[in-house]
Amino acid sequence: MAFRPGACARDACSRPERMSESPKVLRARLAALAGALAYHDHQYHALDTPEIDDAAYDALRRDYLALLAAHPELAPTDGPQLRVGSAPVEGFRKHAHAVPMLSLDNCFSASDVRDWLETTRNFLLELRDGQTPIAVCCEPKVDGLSCALRYEQGRLVIAATRGNGVEGEDVTANARTIADIPQQLTGNAWPDVLEVRGEVFMADQDFLALNAQQDAQGGKRFANPRNAAAGSLRQLDAEITRQRPLRFFAYALGETSAPIAQTQQGIRACLQQWGFVLNHPAEVCEVTGLDVGPLQAYHDRMASARAGLGFSIDGMVLKIDRLDWQARLGFVSRSPRWATAWKFPPEQAFTRIEEIRCQVGRTGRITPVAHLQPVAVGGVLVSRATLHNADEIQRKDVRVGDEVVVQRAGDVIPQVVEVRLASRPTHSVPWQFPPNCPVCGSALRREPGVADTYCPGGLSCPAQVQERLSHFVGRPALDIEGLGERNIALFIERGLLQAPADIFALASRDGRWAGRDGQPLPPLADWEGWGEQSASKLFEAIERARTPTFERFLVALGIRQVGEATARLLGRHFLTVEALLACLDLVVAGDAEATASLLAIDGIGDSMVADLRDFRADPHNRASLDALLDSGPDRPAWVRVQPFMPPASVSPIAGKTVVFTGTLARMSRGEAKAQAENLGAKVAGSVSARTDYLVAGPGAGSKATRAAELGVVVLDEASWLALLAQTAPGQTDTQVADGATDRGDD
Ligand code: AMP
C-alpha cells in the first residue's frame, strides 16, 4: 500500500479556530479538508486501500463539518458532506440503485446522541412536547461493506455494492457464492420485489486464516477484515470469492413492491423468517425526553462485548423504530435523519517514527508522512501515518526517532496522537520542513496564515503533472479508458505529456514524436507491452473524450470546490463553457456585475466565486484551457464541450425557488423544507425577484409584503400541499414518503 500525495488530512483544523481568521484562510482550510476527504473516500470505497484509520477519517470529517457549521456561508454545494462512498470501479457492470444507498452520520459521545434526539424531536411536530417516548432500535455496526440484494418472486436476481450510493457494482455472481445469502427466500410471505440490504464481512478468525494462507502463497496481505471482505467480494473471478470465507448480516430494506412492516424491529423479524442471518444483539430502547441513558447502557454493553463477538464492529447504529417517522424524517444529503452511528473510541498503541518523508499532491500541496516501526494496533500491522502539515508537526513536536502514541479504530494507517517526550532520544532535533520539493526541487512556499506548504512548480513538477493529468482523465472527469496512472507516468517520462491538450495530440503525432533525448520515438504500437490493438483502443478512447459534457469538463479542470453538483449549477445558468469563461474573465477583471451574477446563482457563495476567479486568473490554467478549446490555423479545437442539458423533471416544483414564512400547522419548517428540496425545489431564506412561491402561514410579516410588491405567488399551507400532490405518480412514493418500506437505511 502506497501513501499517495493529496492525502493531507487534519491540517489547521485540528487546532481551535482563531477568531481573526480571514475568509481566505477559512476557505483554504475547508478546501484542504474537502480535498483530503475526497481522496480518502476514493482510497477506501473504490480502491479498498484506505490510508488512514476510521478514527482519523472521522476526525477529519468532524473538523470539516464543524467548520462548515460555523461558516455556512462558505459551504460548497458539492462538498464531501454531500457524498457517499465513491464511484464504482471498472470491470464490474454498473447497477443503478432504485433507492439510493446512503451513509450514516456519526456520533462520538452521549452528548452527540442527545443532539440527534433533540433534532429529531424538533423535526417532528408531535415530538416537540418532549414527553412522547421514542422507540430507538439499536444494532451493532458491523465493519464490512454494504450490499443490496434484489429478490424477484423470492429468487435472488441482483447483488450490488453501494458504490457512490446512486450506482454500485453488480457483484451477483460473487454474492451467490456466500452461504449466508439465500438464493431463494424461505416461506412465501415476501413481496414480489424485495431488496434486502446488509453487510458482507469476514469473521476475525477467518481473516487471520486468510492472511496466513496469503503469506504461505506469497499473496497480498489484507490490512483488516473489512478490506479482506471488500477485496474478496469485488473479485472479477467469482471462483476466488467462493474460496473466501465471507458472511452476510441483513439489517435493512431497499426497494419493495409492497409495505412490509411498521417498525425496524418488524423488518428484522421478517428478514429472519425469510432466511437471513441478523446482526445480533439488537435491542429496542424507549427514550423519554432527551434521556440517552438506555442508549448509553446498550453502547456500554456492546463496547465490552466487542472483543468477544468474533467479528469487527466499529460502533452501534441507532434507528428510529417507527417507519412512518423514518419516512417523514427522510434524508439530509448523504445520510438519513432517522438513523445515526455511535462510534466506539479508537484503539491505541506505541511505536517509533523511523523517518518523515514528504509527498506532493495535484495542487502542489506537500504532505509529510511518518514512516513507523510496524506495530500491531487492534490486531492490524500499521507502518505509516500522515502528519498533515507543518503546523501539526510543530504543535505535536513530532521528531524522527520519537516514540509516539498511534491510534486506529479498525483500519489501516493510524493517527499520531502524541509524542512520549519521556522516551525521546537525547540527540533528537526538531524536524524541519525541507526547503525544496522532493520531486522537482522548486523552493517550497507557505503563505502566511495557511497551514499547507506548496510546491510552486506547477506543470514543471512531474509529481503535479502526473496528479493533474490523472485527475483530468479520471472517471468523474473525462473518463478516458486505458489512460491510467501507469500509462500517464510512462508518457510523461518519455516527454509526450505535459498538459491536458497533449493527450489529444497523442494520436495525430504518433510516430512523429521525439523523446527527451531528441531521438525519434517509434509509434506507440511498437512500444514494449503495446500492440496495434491496445494503441488504437487508447486513441479511440481519447477521441471519444473530445466531446465531454459540460459537467465532466468542468470537473476535469480540477477547480477547487467544483464537483459535479456545482458544475450542474453553473451549467444550468451558463449553458456553455464559453459563456462561463466569458463571465469569469469579467470577474477576474474586477467587474462587479459579473461577480454579482455568479453570486445570484443559488448555491454559489463567495468562496466558490473566489476559487473560480483564482482558477481563471492563473496563467497556467489559462494557457492549458486555451490549448484545449482554441482551434489552430489548420485544426479544429481539441475539445468541444457539449452545452449543458438540464435533466427532465416530473415534479411541479422542480427548479422553482420557494420561501417559507409564518407558522406551518401540518409540519415543522425543517420537514417542509426537506420535502420541497426532495422534490427538486430550491429553498431560499428571503424573497427576491427570483422567488417562485412564498408559502405563508399565519404570522407572515415582511416577507409577505415583499412578495406582494414583487408579484410573487403566495400560497397558504393547504394550497402548497395541493400543489405538491400534483407530483407525478411514483415521485411521491420515493421522494416524499421515503419510508423504510420504500427506502433502505444504509
Ligand atoms: P459509513 O460507512 O461510515 O458511511 O457508515 C454507514 C455504513 O454502515 C452503511 O453503509 C453500512 O455499510 C454500515 N452498517 C453496518 N452495520 C449497520 C447497521 N446495523 N445498519 C445500517 N448500516 C450498517
Boltz pocket constraint, residues with backbone or C-beta under 6 A from the ligand:
constraints:
  - pocket:
      binder: B
      contacts: [[A, 102], [A, 103], [A, 104], [A, 139], [A, 140], [A, 141], [A, 142], [A, 143], [A, 144], [A, 145], [A, 146], [A, 162], [A, 198], [A, 199], [A, 251], [A, 252], [A, 279], [A, 317], [A, 341], [A, 745], [A, 746]]
      max_distance: 6.0
